[in-house]
């Protein structure tokens, strides 16, 4: 995380918070499952399939979080005259698209 980002905060409504935490808990469970598969000498293809599911879940999490960010943080900042948030969004999108 960049220095500037360390102090930014976002107050989320209850539903957004619950949705994000639920998604992260599922992803965490999937990662623990893959760890168990490795520990139990599971077949490589089976592990790769589960890792692919985790990747998809993380991408889905990012899409939801990004949409919420644009609808709230970015649009609020633009309305308040803080146009630099557009540049921040562009940099963020570039990082996500690597």
VENFEN-V955023 format. One record per residue. N is the residue number from 1. RES is the residue in one small letter. PSI is psi in degrees with one decimal (999 if undefined). BURIAL is 1 if it has 9 or more other ideal C-beta (glycine too) atoms within 8 Angstrom, else 0. D_FIRST is the distance of its C-alpha to the first C-alpha in Angstrom with 2 decimals. Layout:
# VENFEN-V955023
N_RES_PSI_BURIAL_D_FIRST + N_RES_PSI_BURIAL_D_FIRST
This chain:
# VENFEN-V955023
1_x_138.2_0_0.00 + 2_x_157.3_0_3.77 + 3_x_-44.5_0_6.52 + 4_x_-36.2_0_8.25 + 5_x_-15.5_0_6.37 + 6_x_-26.0_0_6.93 + 7_x_-6.5_0_10.54 + 8_x_140.3_0_11.09 + 9_x_157.4_0_13.37 + 10_x_119.9_0_15.52 + 11_x_117.7_0_18.94 + 12_x_146.4_0_20.10 + 13_x_164.4_0_23.78 + 14_x_-42.9_0_25.32 + 15_x_-43.6_0_25.92 + 16_x_-45.5_1_22.44 + 17_x_-49.4_1_21.09 + 18_x_-41.9_0_23.86 + 19_x_-46.5_1_23.34 + 20_x_-44.6_1_19.64 + 21_x_-41.2_0_20.41 + 22_x_-45.2_0_23.49 + 23_x_-43.9_1_21.73 + 24_x_-37.8_1_19.17 + 25_x_-40.3_0_22.18 + 26_x_-43.3_1_24.06 + 27_x_-43.5_1_21.35 + 28_x_-41.9_0_21.10 + 29_x_-39.5_0_24.88 + 30_x_-41.5_1_24.97 + 31_x_-42.7_1_22.73 + 32_x_-36.8_0_25.03 + 33_x_-41.6_1_27.94 + 34_x_-40.7_1_26.88 + 35_x_-44.0_0_26.47 + 36_x_-37.9_0_30.00 + 37_x_-43.4_1_31.26 + 38_x_-45.1_1_30.15 + 39_x_-29.5_0_31.68 + 40_x_18.2_0_34.85 + 41_x_42.3_0_35.18 + 42_x_158.3_0_34.83 + 43_x_138.3_0_35.70 + 44_x_-45.8_0_32.96 + 45_x_-38.1_0_33.52 + 46_x_-40.8_1_33.21 + 47_x_-46.1_1_29.83 + 48_x_-37.6_0_28.63 + 49_x_-42.5_0_29.90 + 50_x_-38.0_1_27.91 + 51_x_-37.9_1_24.68 + 52_x_-40.0_0_25.41 + 53_x_-38.9_1_25.82 + 54_x_-43.5_1_22.43 + 55_x_-44.0_0_20.85 + 56_x_-41.0_0_22.85 + 57_x_-40.4_1_21.84 + 58_x_-40.6_1_18.08 + 59_x_-40.2_0_18.90 + 60_x_-42.3_1_20.98 + 61_x_-47.1_1_18.33 + 62_x_-41.6_1_16.00 + 63_x_-44.3_0_19.10 + 64_x_-47.0_1_19.94 + 65_x_-41.6_1_16.57 + 66_x_-44.4_1_16.41 + 67_x_-44.9_0_20.03 + 68_x_-40.0_1_19.56 + 69_x_-45.9_1_16.73 + 70_x_-43.8_1_19.10 + 71_x_-26.3_0_22.08 + 72_x_-77.3_1_20.72 + 73_x_-53.1_1_17.75 + 74_x_-49.9_1_18.43 + 75_x_-37.9_1_22.19 + 76_x_-43.8_0_22.32 + 77_x_-39.0_1_20.43 + 78_x_-44.7_1_22.71 + 79_x_-30.2_0_25.73 + 80_x_3.2_0_24.73 + 81_x_9.0_0_24.70 + 82_x_75.2_0_20.99 + 83_x_-20.0_0_21.24 + 84_x_-17.1_0_17.97 + 85_x_-26.0_1_16.40 + 86_x_-43.8_1_18.20 + 87_x_-41.6_0_16.43 + 88_x_-41.9_0_12.99 + 89_x_-42.2_1_14.58 + 90_x_-45.2_0_15.96 + 91_x_-42.5_0_12.78 + 92_x_-45.6_1_11.40 + 93_x_-39.4_1_14.84 + 94_x_-39.3_0_14.93 + 95_x_-40.3_0_11.95 + 96_x_-25.1_0_13.77 + 97_x_8.2_0_17.00 + 98_x_999_0_16.43
